[in-house]
């Protein structure tokens, strides 16, 4: 009994936390806010029935994205949009496909409270966290206060900010290091940057996104009926626009697009090449896609290999 009491005091007083994402695992002191945020990210008690966590839909081995078009939330309910990767988001200034969240902290409460996802009032989630002596000690030590809406969101955001990756064949090539960046990928980079393919018009910056909203032709008001950014702004110019995603780790984040309709990267390339074949009656499509790109089979293959070269070497290509 004395040993059990001593162990309890150590856990509460010293704030021992998990070194992994499982609370049955070995307890170790939490090092910093990133580790605390990781613990929360994998904690299923942030959902109504404690059945899913953030990591249920943002799976580490797939660059913290999901492997299905639409993720399952509490009770098996399907979400409305594809779960994007939460890697390489440190320098993003808008979140979700419709840009409803203005920063990483702001985006945290949306999936927790969404009835199709974790379906739990964020204040209730904070209460659950605060009732755990392990979390309570960690928050008081790292934030100087008990868990609350602000610091819980910040802890998860700090973990997400830590998920930056640049260990890719492309980065090795650009930094003149030994690389597996193939001749085909080099040609594909030229295609990517060309006026013919126009990829670079939207996918620029180190993370291959301009953080803009674009209508690439995936809205017709019928079978493609997600209004995207328009739902947030009410501006008719935003009808069918979605946030341009970054392309790092794109080799493992399929299926693709806001609704996960394309299973492979080659399907995505084929779409951009001839969008009218997929959605012939698109509304408000961006003028850069007004005509077919007329990419050759070789150009498509090379472009694919370039995109695959953007995936961190710690992740296995699908």
Secondary structure, DSSP 8 states (H G I E B T S, - for coil): -HHHHHHHHHHHHHTEEESSS-TTS-EEE--SHHHHHHHHHT-GGGSTTS---HHHHSBGGGTTB-SSSS-B-GGG-B-SS-----SS-TT-S-BSTT--BSSHHHHHHHHHH-TTTT---HHHHHHHHHT-HHHHHHHHHHHSS---HHHHHHHHHHHHHT-----SHHHHHHTT------HHHHHHHHHHHSTTT-GGGTS-TTTT----EE--S---SSSS---BTHHHH--GGGTTBEE----TTGGGS-SBSTT--B-SHHHHHHHHH-HHHH-TT-SS--GGGSS-----HHHHHHHHHHHHTTS-TTS---
